[in-house]
């Protein structure tokens, strides 16, 4: 079975980040799922870049790590096609929260195989970043003359993640 839809994990719940480190007996989760984000920093930072573009969350949502990775890839592909080697990108949201699922079996005879709500803590299935209004998701540093291109890349990235986002443009050092 594939991933459950993102709407199942969109609402912010109590953050769960406790994993087995030194005393594994005290933790419910023995192994932490690896975040699917491959690179947090990409591109070449140049001395003469003059503008910082940030994608800022406007809603309180949980964003899964695969949604952050999809948004990052969409920004990278669009910017590499339009302005190659003229940008630097940084992912600012880190997925700390461990998502869990109490898997249930469906079909004939499934009632004899599962335990219902007994020991229903769930198995780890992924990770998510808990995002609140004002949290910076992505940061792109480039030139002022590429503002329309970077805004379009950020708009496309916002489509990949739950919630609403806005782009803030600010000069470097000013």
Secondary structure as UniProt FT lines:
FT   HELIX           6..8
FT   HELIX           24..26
FT   STRAND          41..43
FT   TURN            47..48
FT   STRAND          51..57
FT   STRAND          61..64
FT   HELIX           65..82
FT   TURN            84..85
FT   STRAND          88..91
FT   STRAND          97..101
FT   TURN            108..109
FT   HELIX           110..112
FT   TURN            116..121
FT   STRAND          123..131
FT   TURN            133..134
FT   STRAND          136..142
FT   HELIX           144..146
FT   HELIX           147..159
FT   STRAND          165..171
FT   TURN            172..173
//
